[in-house]
Amino acid sequence: MSSPYRIPFNKPGLTGQEWRYVSQTIADGHISGDGAFTRKCHAFLERHFGARKALLTTSCTHALEMSALLLGIQKDDEVIFPPFTFVSTVNAFVLRGARPVFADIRPDTLNLNENLIEAAITPRTRAIVPVHYAGVGCEMDRILEIAGRHGLAIVEDNAHGLFAKYRGRPLGVFGALAAQSFHETKNVTCGEGGALIVNDERYAERAEIIREKGTNRSRFLRGEVDKYSWIGIGSSYLPSDLLAAFLFAQLEAWERIQAQRRRIWERYSEGLREWAGRFGAGTPYVPPHCEQPYHMFYLRLPSLDVRQALIQHLKSNGILSVSHYLPLHLSDMGLRFGGRPGDCPVCENVADRLLRLPFYNDLQEDEQHSVIETVKSFTPARSAE
């Protein structure tokens, strides 16, 4: 179904090789999981991260679920999260019986506030899950120091952060485990998909077992054992090699994709800087020690009413813009775990005011110019008329 908007919020892009690779895997007669293109994707990701192992999954959600299984999360264990993230970040651990503990976000990067983590730690705390919002790195030096001192595992939710860096190192290499996303809205996509990055040798073999339905089938396929059997808990987290073929075409073109997105992000930044300053709107902040992946461009408007009015103003001009996460601690489930209004004031404030502008690989310069000029033509008084 075509979009009713002349400029949608998101549109998946092609690099030119997707159909050829998908056709190739069909012709090769292997379209289930762990085929030739899955192995190519694994090799690419392992090189990029310098990881012990990279495993494609059916979603970033499933990579997070595997992380909770690998850590042995059990009933009443506590895990620390930012409240400004997608529900999957938390649900993956709640499924194992964990109790989520929310620490507020920083007002600049909107990442987990490293200075609030220690106060959230109790004898039941097992892990910290930093989320690199918009692909801008959390303050991992401080988070690693806290985790090390308290004997806690780190699982990075790096859904936004592929190809980003923190102090010269790729996001996704700091935790024992990291989860990636290849959802349709991400820089590099296969529609639905993810990956688990295993940085800690202790988890490598068991990650394969969990991903392969609790069997040692991966070792069998490599000729390391003469038969495979059920040896632990697990599920089916393998994506089809059709998806891996599509994904590999995108991974091959990652530098071109990133260059396109950088141009888009910088045009927004330059085109809206003066307006934002005059209007009292905030734009993304990237610390000098972080290299972002140009995943999104957002505005922080002065109030919820202004945010909603700008959404309507853009919509009336055929442009789709969207808000982002709602505070998880104030959701129905969050309240059941003890969340209360005022617990995370920065998140509560930001969630009401944040607006994401159209951002996709093939956004044309004239289309983006139209978005920028439409934003600049907005005033609350005019929108109310």
VOPA-292205 format. One record per residue (C-alpha): residue number from 1; residue in three letters; x, y, z. Coordinates in nm, 2 decimals, padded with zeros to 4 digits. Example, Ala and Ser with C-alpha at 12.3 -4.5 7.8 and 13.67 -1.06 7.14 Angstrom:
REM residues 2
@resi:1 | resn:ALA | u:01.23 | v:-00.45 | w:00.78
@resi:2 | resn:SER | u:01.37 | v:-00.11 | w:00.71
//
This chain:
REM residues 385
@resi:1 | resn:MET | u:00.00 | v:00.00 | w:00.00
@resi:2 | resn:SER | u:00.15 | v:00.33 | w:-00.10
@resi:3 | resn:SER | u:00.19 | v:00.60 | w:00.16
@resi:4 | resn:PRO | u:-00.07 | v:00.88 | w:00.18
@resi:5 | resn:TYR | u:00.22 | v:01.12 | w:00.24
@resi:6 | resn:ARG | u:00.43 | v:01.27 | w:-00.03
@resi:7 | resn:ILE | u:00.72 | v:01.25 | w:00.21
@resi:8 | resn:PRO | u:00.69 | v:00.95 | w:00.45
@resi:9 | resn:PHE | u:00.87 | v:00.91 | w:00.77
@resi:10 | resn:ASN | u:01.06 | v:00.61 | w:00.66
@resi:11 | resn:LYS | u:01.11 | v:00.42 | w:00.33
@resi:12 | resn:PRO | u:01.34 | v:00.11 | w:00.30
@resi:13 | resn:GLY | u:01.61 | v:00.16 | w:00.04
@resi:14 | resn:LEU | u:01.79 | v:-00.08 | w:-00.20
@resi:15 | resn:THR | u:02.15 | v:-00.09 | w:-00.28
@resi:16 | resn:GLY | u:02.12 | v:-00.28 | w:-00.61
@resi:17 | resn:GLN | u:02.23 | v:-00.63 | w:-00.52
@resi:18 | resn:GLU | u:01.94 | v:-00.74 | w:-00.30
@resi:19 | resn:TRP | u:01.74 | v:-00.92 | w:-00.58
@resi:20 | resn:ARG | u:02.05 | v:-01.09 | w:-00.72
@resi:21 | resn:TYR | u:02.15 | v:-01.23 | w:-00.39
@resi:22 | resn:VAL | u:01.80 | v:-01.34 | w:-00.29
@resi:23 | resn:SER | u:01.77 | v:-01.51 | w:-00.63
@resi:24 | resn:GLN | u:02.11 | v:-01.67 | w:-00.58
@resi:25 | resn:THR | u:02.01 | v:-01.83 | w:-00.25
@resi:26 | resn:ILE | u:01.69 | v:-01.97 | w:-00.41
@resi:27 | resn:ALA | u:01.89 | v:-02.11 | w:-00.70
@resi:28 | resn:ASP | u:02.14 | v:-02.27 | w:-00.45
@resi:29 | resn:GLY | u:01.85 | v:-02.45 | w:-00.29
@resi:30 | resn:HIS | u:01.91 | v:-02.33 | w:00.07
@resi:31 | resn:ILE | u:01.66 | v:-02.08 | w:00.20
@resi:32 | resn:SER | u:01.64 | v:-02.18 | w:00.56
@resi:33 | resn:GLY | u:01.87 | v:-02.05 | w:00.83
@resi:34 | resn:ASP | u:02.25 | v:-02.06 | w:00.84
@resi:35 | resn:GLY | u:02.31 | v:-02.08 | w:00.47
@resi:36 | resn:ALA | u:02.59 | v:-01.92 | w:00.27
@resi:37 | resn:PHE | u:02.46 | v:-01.56 | w:00.31
@resi:38 | resn:THR | u:02.41 | v:-01.60 | w:00.68
@resi:39 | resn:ARG | u:02.78 | v:-01.71 | w:00.71
@resi:40 | resn:LYS | u:02.88 | v:-01.40 | w:00.50
@resi:41 | resn:CYS | u:02.69 | v:-01.17 | w:00.74
@resi:42 | resn:HIS | u:02.84 | v:-01.34 | w:01.04
@resi:43 | resn:ALA | u:03.19 | v:-01.30 | w:00.90
@resi:44 | resn:PHE | u:03.12 | v:-00.93 | w:00.82
@resi:45 | resn:LEU | u:02.99 | v:-00.86 | w:01.17
@resi:46 | resn:GLU | u:03.27 | v:-01.05 | w:01.34
@resi:47 | resn:ARG | u:03.53 | v:-00.85 | w:01.15
@resi:48 | resn:HIS | u:03.36 | v:-00.52 | w:01.23
@resi:49 | resn:PHE | u:03.33 | v:-00.58 | w:01.60
@resi:50 | resn:GLY | u:03.63 | v:-00.80 | w:01.65
@resi:51 | resn:ALA | u:03.38 | v:-01.02 | w:01.82
@resi:52 | resn:ARG | u:03.42 | v:-01.38 | w:01.94
@resi:53 | resn:LYS | u:03.10 | v:-01.46 | w:01.76
@resi:54 | resn:ALA | u:02.82 | v:-01.29 | w:01.57
@resi:55 | resn:LEU | u:02.49 | v:-01.47 | w:01.52
@resi:56 | resn:LEU | u:02.20 | v:-01.34 | w:01.30
@resi:57 | resn:THR | u:01.86 | v:-01.36 | w:01.47
@resi:58 | resn:THR | u:01.51 | v:-01.31 | w:01.36
@resi:59 | resn:SER | u:01.50 | v:-00.97 | w:01.54
@resi:60 | resn:CYS | u:01.69 | v:-00.75 | w:01.79
@resi:61 | resn:THR | u:01.42 | v:-00.86 | w:02.04
@resi:62 | resn:HIS | u:01.54 | v:-01.22 | w:02.00
@resi:63 | resn:ALA | u:01.90 | v:-01.12 | w:02.04
@resi:64 | resn:LEU | u:01.80 | v:-00.96 | w:02.37
@resi:65 | resn:GLU | u:01.60 | v:-01.27 | w:02.47
@resi:66 | resn:MET | u:01.91 | v:-01.48 | w:02.40
@resi:67 | resn:SER | u:02.11 | v:-01.25 | w:02.62
@resi:68 | resn:ALA | u:01.88 | v:-01.29 | w:02.91
@resi:69 | resn:LEU | u:01.90 | v:-01.67 | w:02.87
@resi:70 | resn:LEU | u:02.28 | v:-01.66 | w:02.84
@resi:71 | resn:LEU | u:02.31 | v:-01.46 | w:03.16
@resi:72 | resn:GLY | u:02.08 | v:-01.71 | w:03.34
@resi:73 | resn:ILE | u:01.83 | v:-01.43 | w:03.44
@resi:74 | resn:GLN | u:01.58 | v:-01.58 | w:03.69
@resi:75 | resn:LYS | u:01.27 | v:-01.47 | w:03.88
@resi:76 | resn:ASP | u:01.32 | v:-01.16 | w:04.10
@resi:77 | resn:ASP | u:01.67 | v:-01.08 | w:03.95
@resi:78 | resn:GLU | u:01.69 | v:-00.71 | w:03.89
@resi:79 | resn:VAL | u:01.82 | v:-00.55 | w:03.57
@resi:80 | resn:ILE | u:01.88 | v:-00.17 | w:03.52
@resi:81 | resn:PHE | u:01.74 | v:00.00 | w:03.21
@resi:82 | resn:PRO | u:01.68 | v:00.35 | w:03.09
@resi:83 | resn:PRO | u:01.30 | v:00.42 | w:03.07
@resi:84 | resn:PHE | u:01.34 | v:00.58 | w:02.72
@resi:85 | resn:THR | u:01.37 | v:00.28 | w:02.50
@resi:86 | resn:PHE | u:01.16 | v:00.03 | w:02.30
@resi:87 | resn:VAL | u:00.96 | v:-00.22 | w:02.51
@resi:88 | resn:SER | u:01.17 | v:-00.52 | w:02.37
@resi:89 | resn:THR | u:01.47 | v:-00.40 | w:02.57
@resi:90 | resn:VAL | u:01.29 | v:-00.47 | w:02.89
@resi:91 | resn:ASN | u:01.05 | v:-00.74 | w:02.79
@resi:92 | resn:ALA | u:01.34 | v:-00.98 | w:02.69
@resi:93 | resn:PHE | u:01.45 | v:-00.99 | w:03.06
@resi:94 | resn:VAL | u:01.10 | v:-00.97 | w:03.21
@resi:95 | resn:LEU | u:01.02 | v:-01.29 | w:03.02
@resi:96 | resn:ARG | u:01.28 | v:-01.47 | w:03.23
@resi:97 | resn:GLY | u:01.12 | v:-01.33 | w:03.55
@resi:98 | resn:ALA | u:01.34 | v:-01.02 | w:03.60
@resi:99 | resn:ARG | u:01.22 | v:-00.71 | w:03.77
@resi:100 | resn:PRO | u:01.31 | v:-00.39 | w:03.57
@resi:101 | resn:VAL | u:01.47 | v:-00.11 | w:03.76
@resi:102 | resn:PHE | u:01.47 | v:00.22 | w:03.57
@resi:103 | resn:ALA | u:01.74 | v:00.49 | w:03.60
@resi:104 | resn:ASP | u:01.67 | v:00.82 | w:03.43
@resi:105 | resn:ILE | u:01.83 | v:00.95 | w:03.11
@resi:106 | resn:ARG | u:02.08 | v:01.23 | w:03.05
@resi:107 | resn:PRO | u:01.92 | v:01.56 | w:02.93
@resi:108 | resn:ASP | u:02.18 | v:01.60 | w:02.65
@resi:109 | resn:THR | u:02.22 | v:01.26 | w:02.47
@resi:110 | resn:LEU | u:01.90 | v:01.10 | w:02.61
@resi:111 | resn:ASN | u:02.11 | v:00.80 | w:02.71
@resi:112 | resn:LEU | u:02.11 | v:00.62 | w:03.04
@resi:113 | resn:ASN | u:02.25 | v:00.86 | w:03.30
@resi:114 | resn:GLU | u:02.56 | v:00.69 | w:03.42
@resi:115 | resn:ASN | u:02.56 | v:00.90 | w:03.74
@resi:116 | resn:LEU | u:02.22 | v:00.74 | w:03.85
@resi:117 | resn:ILE | u:02.31 | v:00.38 | w:03.80
@resi:118 | resn:GLU | u:02.49 | v:00.31 | w:04.13
@resi:119 | resn:ALA | u:02.19 | v:00.43 | w:04.33
@resi:120 | resn:ALA | u:01.97 | v:00.17 | w:04.15
@resi:121 | resn:ILE | u:02.19 | v:-00.13 | w:04.23
@resi:122 | resn:THR | u:02.07 | v:-00.37 | w:04.50
@resi:123 | resn:PRO | u:02.19 | v:-00.72 | w:04.60
@resi:124 | resn:ARG | u:01.95 | v:-00.86 | w:04.34
@resi:125 | resn:THR | u:02.09 | v:-00.66 | w:04.05
@resi:126 | resn:ARG | u:02.24 | v:-00.89 | w:03.78
@resi:127 | resn:ALA | u:02.29 | v:-00.67 | w:03.47
@resi:128 | resn:ILE | u:02.29 | v:-00.32 | w:03.32
@resi:129 | resn:VAL | u:02.14 | v:-00.27 | w:02.97
@resi:130 | resn:PRO | u:02.26 | v:00.07 | w:02.82
@resi:131 | resn:VAL | u:02.07 | v:00.18 | w:02.51
@resi:132 | resn:HIS | u:02.27 | v:00.39 | w:02.26
@resi:133 | resn:TYR | u:01.99 | v:00.63 | w:02.17
@resi:134 | resn:ALA | u:02.00 | v:00.75 | w:01.81
@resi:135 | resn:GLY | u:02.33 | v:00.56 | w:01.79
@resi:136 | resn:VAL | u:02.52 | v:00.81 | w:02.01
@resi:137 | resn:GLY | u:02.72 | v:00.61 | w:02.26
@resi:138 | resn:CYS | u:02.64 | v:00.60 | w:02.63
@resi:139 | resn:GLU | u:02.93 | v:00.69 | w:02.87
@resi:140 | resn:MET | u:03.07 | v:00.34 | w:02.86
@resi:141 | resn:ASP | u:03.39 | v:00.41 | w:03.05
@resi:142 | resn:ARG | u:03.19 | v:00.50 | w:03.36
@resi:143 | resn:ILE | u:02.93 | v:00.22 | w:03.31
@resi:144 | resn:LEU | u:03.20 | v:-00.04 | w:03.27
@resi:145 | resn:GLU | u:03.37 | v:00.08 | w:03.59
@resi:146 | resn:ILE | u:03.05 | v:00.06 | w:03.79
@resi:147 | resn:ALA | u:02.96 | v:-00.29 | w:03.64
@resi:148 | resn:GLY | u:03.31 | v:-00.42 | w:03.71
@resi:149 | resn:ARG | u:03.31 | v:-00.30 | w:04.07
@resi:150 | resn:HIS | u:02.97 | v:-00.46 | w:04.14
@resi:151 | resn:GLY | u:03.02 | v:-00.78 | w:03.94
@resi:152 | resn:LEU | u:02.74 | v:-00.70 | w:03.69
@resi:153 | resn:ALA | u:02.70 | v:-00.80 | w:03.33
@resi:154 | resn:ILE | u:02.65 | v:-00.54 | w:03.06
@resi:155 | resn:VAL | u:02.43 | v:-00.61 | w:02.76
@resi:156 | resn:GLU | u:02.43 | v:-00.33 | w:02.50
@resi:157 | resn:ASP | u:02.11 | v:-00.25 | w:02.32
@resi:158 | resn:ASN | u:02.28 | v:-00.12 | w:02.00
@resi:159 | resn:ALA | u:01.97 | v:-00.13 | w:01.78
@resi:160 | resn:HIS | u:02.05 | v:00.23 | w:01.66
@resi:161 | resn:GLY | u:02.42 | v:00.22 | w:01.67
@resi:162 | resn:LEU | u:02.57 | v:00.00 | w:01.40
@resi:163 | resn:PHE | u:02.89 | v:00.18 | w:01.26
@resi:164 | resn:ALA | u:02.89 | v:00.43 | w:01.55
@resi:165 | resn:LYS | u:03.19 | v:00.47 | w:01.78
@resi:166 | resn:TYR | u:03.27 | v:00.57 | w:02.14
@resi:167 | resn:ARG | u:03.62 | v:00.69 | w:02.20
@resi:168 | resn:GLY | u:03.73 | v:00.53 | w:01.88
@resi:169 | resn:ARG | u:03.58 | v:00.18 | w:01.94
@resi:170 | resn:PRO | u:03.26 | v:00.05 | w:01.78
@resi:171 | resn:LEU | u:02.95 | v:00.05 | w:01.98
@resi:172 | resn:GLY | u:02.86 | v:-00.31 | w:02.06
@resi:173 | resn:VAL | u:03.21 | v:-00.42 | w:02.18
@resi:174 | resn:PHE | u:03.18 | v:-00.30 | w:02.54
@resi:175 | resn:GLY | u:02.93 | v:-00.54 | w:02.69
@resi:176 | resn:ALA | u:02.97 | v:-00.91 | w:02.73
@resi:177 | resn:LEU | u:02.68 | v:-00.92 | w:02.48
@resi:178 | resn:ALA | u:02.53 | v:-00.67 | w:02.24
@resi:179 | resn:ALA | u:02.21 | v:-00.67 | w:02.03
@resi:180 | resn:GLN | u:02.18 | v:-00.53 | w:01.68
@resi:181 | resn:SER | u:01.87 | v:-00.45 | w:01.47
@resi:182 | resn:PHE | u:01.81 | v:-00.48 | w:01.10
@resi:183 | resn:HIS | u:01.45 | v:-00.37 | w:01.11
@resi:184 | resn:GLU | u:01.31 | v:-00.17 | w:00.82
@resi:185 | resn:THR | u:01.37 | v:00.16 | w:01.00
@resi:186 | resn:LYS | u:01.74 | v:00.10 | w:01.06
@resi:187 | resn:ASN | u:02.03 | v:00.22 | w:00.84
@resi:188 | resn:VAL | u:02.10 | v:-00.13 | w:00.72
@resi:189 | resn:THR | u:01.80 | v:-00.35 | w:00.69
@resi:190 | resn:CYS | u:01.64 | v:-00.68 | w:00.58
@resi:191 | resn:GLY | u:01.29 | v:-00.59 | w:00.69
@resi:192 | resn:GLU | u:01.30 | v:-00.78 | w:01.01
@resi:193 | resn:GLY | u:01.61 | v:-00.91 | w:01.17
@resi:194 | resn:GLY | u:01.88 | v:-00.87 | w:01.43
@resi:195 | resn:ALA | u:02.21 | v:-01.01 | w:01.55
@resi:196 | resn:LEU | u:02.37 | v:-01.11 | w:01.88
@resi:197 | resn:ILE | u:02.73 | v:-01.00 | w:01.92
@resi:198 | resn:VAL | u:02.92 | v:-01.22 | w:02.17
@resi:199 | resn:ASN | u:03.22 | v:-01.05 | w:02.31
@resi:200 | resn:ASP | u:03.28 | v:-01.28 | w:02.61
@resi:201 | resn:GLU | u:03.42 | v:-01.62 | w:02.52
@resi:202 | resn:ARG | u:03.23 | v:-01.79 | w:02.80
@resi:203 | resn:TYR | u:02.90 | v:-01.74 | w:02.61
@resi:204 | resn:ALA | u:03.00 | v:-01.83 | w:02.26
@resi:205 | resn:GLU | u:02.92 | v:-02.20 | w:02.24
@resi:206 | resn:ARG | u:02.60 | v:-02.18 | w:02.45
@resi:207 | resn:ALA | u:02.48 | v:-01.89 | w:02.23
@resi:208 | resn:GLU | u:02.49 | v:-02.13 | w:01.93
@resi:209 | resn:ILE | u:02.30 | v:-02.39 | w:02.13
@resi:210 | resn:ILE | u:02.03 | v:-02.16 | w:02.25
@resi:211 | resn:ARG | u:01.99 | v:-02.02 | w:01.89
@resi:212 | resn:GLU | u:01.96 | v:-02.37 | w:01.75
@resi:213 | resn:LYS | u:01.67 | v:-02.49 | w:01.96
@resi:214 | resn:GLY | u:01.89 | v:-02.62 | w:02.24
@resi:215 | resn:THR | u:02.10 | v:-02.85 | w:02.02
@resi:216 | resn:ASN | u:02.46 | v:-02.86 | w:01.91
@resi:217 | resn:ARG | u:02.36 | v:-02.86 | w:01.54
@resi:218 | resn:SER | u:02.60 | v:-02.58 | w:01.46
@resi:219 | resn:ARG | u:02.90 | v:-02.80 | w:01.57
@resi:220 | resn:PHE | u:02.75 | v:-03.09 | w:01.37
@resi:221 | resn:LEU | u:02.73 | v:-02.87 | w:01.05
@resi:222 | resn:ARG | u:03.10 | v:-02.77 | w:01.10
@resi:223 | resn:GLY | u:03.19 | v:-03.14 | w:01.13
@resi:224 | resn:GLU | u:03.30 | v:-03.11 | w:01.49
@resi:225 | resn:VAL | u:03.06 | v:-03.39 | w:01.61
@resi:226 | resn:ASP | u:02.92 | v:-03.68 | w:01.42
@resi:227 | resn:LYS | u:02.56 | v:-03.62 | w:01.53
@resi:228 | resn:TYR | u:02.37 | v:-03.36 | w:01.71
@resi:229 | resn:SER | u:02.11 | v:-03.38 | w:01.99
@resi:230 | resn:TRP | u:01.92 | v:-03.18 | w:02.25
@resi:231 | resn:ILE | u:02.17 | v:-03.06 | w:02.51
@resi:232 | resn:GLY | u:02.01 | v:-02.75 | w:02.66
@resi:233 | resn:ILE | u:01.73 | v:-02.49 | w:02.66
@resi:234 | resn:GLY | u:01.68 | v:-02.29 | w:02.34
@resi:235 | resn:SER | u:01.45 | v:-02.19 | w:02.07
@resi:236 | resn:SER | u:01.45 | v:-02.11 | w:01.69
@resi:237 | resn:TYR | u:01.62 | v:-01.78 | w:01.65
@resi:238 | resn:LEU | u:01.76 | v:-01.83 | w:01.30
@resi:239 | resn:PRO | u:01.64 | v:-01.60 | w:01.02
@resi:240 | resn:SER | u:01.59 | v:-01.74 | w:00.67
@resi:241 | resn:ASP | u:01.89 | v:-01.72 | w:00.43
@resi:242 | resn:LEU | u:01.66 | v:-01.52 | w:00.21
@resi:243 | resn:LEU | u:01.67 | v:-01.24 | w:00.47
@resi:244 | resn:ALA | u:02.05 | v:-01.28 | w:00.51
@resi:245 | resn:ALA | u:02.10 | v:-01.25 | w:00.14
@resi:246 | resn:PHE | u:01.91 | v:-00.92 | w:00.14
@resi:247 | resn:LEU | u:02.10 | v:-00.80 | w:00.44
@resi:248 | resn:PHE | u:02.44 | v:-00.89 | w:00.30
@resi:249 | resn:ALA | u:02.38 | v:-00.67 | w:00.00
@resi:250 | resn:GLN | u:02.32 | v:-00.38 | w:00.24
@resi:251 | resn:LEU | u:02.62 | v:-00.46 | w:00.46
@resi:252 | resn:GLU | u:02.84 | v:-00.46 | w:00.15
@resi:253 | resn:ALA | u:02.72 | v:-00.11 | w:00.07
@resi:254 | resn:TRP | u:02.75 | v:00.02 | w:00.43
@resi:255 | resn:GLU | u:02.99 | v:00.30 | w:00.35
@resi:256 | resn:ARG | u:02.77 | v:00.44 | w:00.07
@resi:257 | resn:ILE | u:02.47 | v:00.41 | w:00.30
@resi:258 | resn:GLN | u:02.64 | v:00.59 | w:00.58
@resi:259 | resn:ALA | u:02.77 | v:00.87 | w:00.35
@resi:260 | resn:GLN | u:02.41 | v:00.92 | w:00.22
@resi:261 | resn:ARG | u:02.27 | v:00.94 | w:00.58
@resi:262 | resn:ARG | u:02.55 | v:01.18 | w:00.69
@resi:263 | resn:ARG | u:02.45 | v:01.42 | w:00.42
@resi:264 | resn:ILE | u:02.09 | v:01.40 | w:00.52
@resi:265 | resn:TRP | u:02.17 | v:01.46 | w:00.89
@resi:266 | resn:GLU | u:02.40 | v:01.75 | w:00.82
@resi:267 | resn:ARG | u:02.15 | v:01.92 | w:00.59
@resi:268 | resn:TYR | u:01.89 | v:01.90 | w:00.87
@resi:269 | resn:SER | u:02.14 | v:02.03 | w:01.12
@resi:270 | resn:GLU | u:02.25 | v:02.32 | w:00.91
@resi:271 | resn:GLY | u:01.91 | v:02.40 | w:00.77
@resi:272 | resn:LEU | u:01.73 | v:02.41 | w:01.11
@resi:273 | resn:ARG | u:02.00 | v:02.54 | w:01.34
@resi:274 | resn:GLU | u:01.90 | v:02.91 | w:01.32
@resi:275 | resn:TRP | u:01.52 | v:02.83 | w:01.34
@resi:276 | resn:ALA | u:01.57 | v:02.60 | w:01.64
@resi:277 | resn:GLY | u:01.77 | v:02.86 | w:01.83
@resi:278 | resn:ARG | u:01.51 | v:03.12 | w:01.76
@resi:279 | resn:PHE | u:01.22 | v:02.89 | w:01.84
@resi:280 | resn:GLY | u:01.36 | v:02.74 | w:02.15
@resi:281 | resn:ALA | u:01.38 | v:02.39 | w:02.01
@resi:282 | resn:GLY | u:01.66 | v:02.15 | w:02.08
@resi:283 | resn:THR | u:01.85 | v:01.94 | w:01.82
@resi:284 | resn:PRO | u:02.05 | v:01.62 | w:01.87
@resi:285 | resn:TYR | u:02.37 | v:01.65 | w:02.08
@resi:286 | resn:VAL | u:02.67 | v:01.44 | w:01.98
@resi:287 | resn:PRO | u:02.96 | v:01.45 | w:02.23
@resi:288 | resn:PRO | u:03.30 | v:01.51 | w:02.07
@resi:289 | resn:HIS | u:03.42 | v:01.16 | w:02.18
@resi:290 | resn:CYS | u:03.13 | v:00.99 | w:02.00
@resi:291 | resn:GLU | u:03.10 | v:00.92 | w:01.63
@resi:292 | resn:GLN | u:02.73 | v:00.88 | w:01.55
@resi:293 | resn:PRO | u:02.58 | v:00.66 | w:01.27
@resi:294 | resn:TYR | u:02.33 | v:00.92 | w:01.15
@resi:295 | resn:HIS | u:02.04 | v:00.71 | w:01.24
@resi:296 | resn:MET | u:01.78 | v:00.98 | w:01.30
@resi:297 | resn:PHE | u:01.72 | v:01.35 | w:01.33
@resi:298 | resn:TYR | u:01.49 | v:01.48 | w:01.60
@resi:299 | resn:LEU | u:01.37 | v:01.81 | w:01.75
@resi:300 | resn:ARG | u:01.29 | v:01.88 | w:02.11
@resi:301 | resn:LEU | u:01.00 | v:02.12 | w:02.10
@resi:302 | resn:PRO | u:00.91 | v:02.36 | w:02.39
@resi:303 | resn:SER | u:00.60 | v:02.16 | w:02.50
@resi:304 | resn:LEU | u:00.37 | v:01.87 | w:02.41
@resi:305 | resn:ASP | u:00.11 | v:02.11 | w:02.26
@resi:306 | resn:VAL | u:00.38 | v:02.26 | w:02.03
@resi:307 | resn:ARG | u:00.50 | v:01.91 | w:01.93
@resi:308 | resn:GLN | u:00.15 | v:01.80 | w:01.84
@resi:309 | resn:ALA | u:00.08 | v:02.12 | w:01.65
@resi:310 | resn:LEU | u:00.40 | v:02.08 | w:01.44
@resi:311 | resn:ILE | u:00.31 | v:01.72 | w:01.36
@resi:312 | resn:GLN | u:-00.03 | v:01.84 | w:01.23
@resi:313 | resn:HIS | u:00.14 | v:02.13 | w:01.04
@resi:314 | resn:LEU | u:00.37 | v:01.89 | w:00.86
@resi:315 | resn:LYS | u:00.09 | v:01.64 | w:00.80
@resi:316 | resn:SER | u:-00.12 | v:01.91 | w:00.64
@resi:317 | resn:ASN | u:00.17 | v:01.96 | w:00.40
@resi:318 | resn:GLY | u:00.20 | v:01.59 | w:00.31
@resi:319 | resn:ILE | u:00.49 | v:01.51 | w:00.55
@resi:320 | resn:LEU | u:00.49 | v:01.24 | w:00.81
@resi:321 | resn:SER | u:00.68 | v:01.31 | w:01.13
@resi:322 | resn:VAL | u:00.65 | v:01.10 | w:01.45
@resi:323 | resn:SER | u:00.71 | v:01.11 | w:01.82
@resi:324 | resn:HIS | u:00.92 | v:00.84 | w:01.98
@resi:325 | resn:TYR | u:00.92 | v:00.63 | w:02.30
@resi:326 | resn:LEU | u:00.68 | v:00.67 | w:02.59
@resi:327 | resn:PRO | u:00.83 | v:00.64 | w:02.94
@resi:328 | resn:LEU | u:00.83 | v:00.27 | w:03.01
@resi:329 | resn:HIS | u:00.81 | v:00.32 | w:03.39
@resi:330 | resn:LEU | u:00.47 | v:00.49 | w:03.34
@resi:331 | resn:SER | u:00.33 | v:00.22 | w:03.10
@resi:332 | resn:ASP | u:00.07 | v:-00.02 | w:03.24
@resi:333 | resn:MET | u:00.35 | v:-00.28 | w:03.29
@resi:334 | resn:GLY | u:00.59 | v:-00.03 | w:03.43
@resi:335 | resn:LEU | u:00.33 | v:00.08 | w:03.69
@resi:336 | resn:ARG | u:00.29 | v:-00.29 | w:03.79
@resi:337 | resn:PHE | u:00.66 | v:-00.30 | w:03.86
@resi:338 | resn:GLY | u:00.64 | v:00.01 | w:04.09
@resi:339 | resn:GLY | u:00.69 | v:00.29 | w:03.84
@resi:340 | resn:ARG | u:00.55 | v:00.63 | w:03.95
@resi:341 | resn:PRO | u:00.52 | v:00.97 | w:03.79
@resi:342 | resn:GLY | u:00.83 | v:01.18 | w:03.88
@resi:343 | resn:ASP | u:01.06 | v:00.88 | w:03.91
@resi:344 | resn:CYS | u:01.24 | v:00.97 | w:03.58
@resi:345 | resn:PRO | u:01.17 | v:01.34 | w:03.52
@resi:346 | resn:VAL | u:01.41 | v:01.39 | w:03.23
@resi:347 | resn:CYS | u:01.25 | v:01.10 | w:03.04
@resi:348 | resn:GLU | u:00.90 | v:01.22 | w:03.12
@resi:349 | resn:ASN | u:00.98 | v:01.57 | w:03.00
@resi:350 | resn:VAL | u:01.16 | v:01.46 | w:02.68
@resi:351 | resn:ALA | u:00.90 | v:01.20 | w:02.57
@resi:352 | resn:ASP | u:00.63 | v:01.47 | w:02.55
@resi:353 | resn:ARG | u:00.84 | v:01.70 | w:02.34
@resi:354 | resn:LEU | u:01.05 | v:01.49 | w:02.10
@resi:355 | resn:LEU | u:00.97 | v:01.48 | w:01.73
@resi:356 | resn:ARG | u:01.15 | v:01.28 | w:01.46
@resi:357 | resn:LEU | u:01.17 | v:01.41 | w:01.11
@resi:358 | resn:PRO | u:01.16 | v:01.20 | w:00.79
@resi:359 | resn:PHE | u:01.49 | v:01.02 | w:00.75
@resi:360 | resn:TYR | u:01.58 | v:00.74 | w:00.51
@resi:361 | resn:ASN | u:01.86 | v:00.65 | w:00.27
@resi:362 | resn:ASP | u:01.68 | v:00.77 | w:-00.04
@resi:363 | resn:LEU | u:01.54 | v:01.10 | w:00.09
@resi:364 | resn:GLN | u:01.61 | v:01.33 | w:-00.19
@resi:365 | resn:GLU | u:01.76 | v:01.68 | w:-00.14
@resi:366 | resn:ASP | u:01.45 | v:01.86 | w:-00.28
@resi:367 | resn:GLU | u:01.22 | v:01.65 | w:-00.05
@resi:368 | resn:GLN | u:01.44 | v:01.73 | w:00.25
@resi:369 | resn:HIS | u:01.44 | v:02.10 | w:00.15
@resi:370 | resn:SER | u:01.06 | v:02.08 | w:00.16
@resi:371 | resn:VAL | u:01.06 | v:01.93 | w:00.51
@resi:372 | resn:ILE | u:01.30 | v:02.20 | w:00.64
@resi:373 | resn:GLU | u:01.11 | v:02.49 | w:00.48
@resi:374 | resn:THR | u:00.78 | v:02.35 | w:00.62
@resi:375 | resn:VAL | u:00.92 | v:02.33 | w:00.97
@resi:376 | resn:LYS | u:01.06 | v:02.68 | w:00.94
@resi:377 | resn:SER | u:00.72 | v:02.81 | w:00.83
@resi:378 | resn:PHE | u:00.56 | v:02.68 | w:01.15
@resi:379 | resn:THR | u:00.45 | v:02.89 | w:01.44
@resi:380 | resn:PRO | u:00.21 | v:02.77 | w:01.71
@resi:381 | resn:ALA | u:-00.02 | v:03.07 | w:01.65
@resi:382 | resn:ARG | u:-00.05 | v:02.99 | w:01.28
@resi:383 | resn:SER | u:-00.11 | v:02.62 | w:01.34
@resi:384 | resn:ALA | u:-00.40 | v:02.70 | w:01.57
@resi:385 | resn:GLU | u:-00.58 | v:02.91 | w:01.31
//
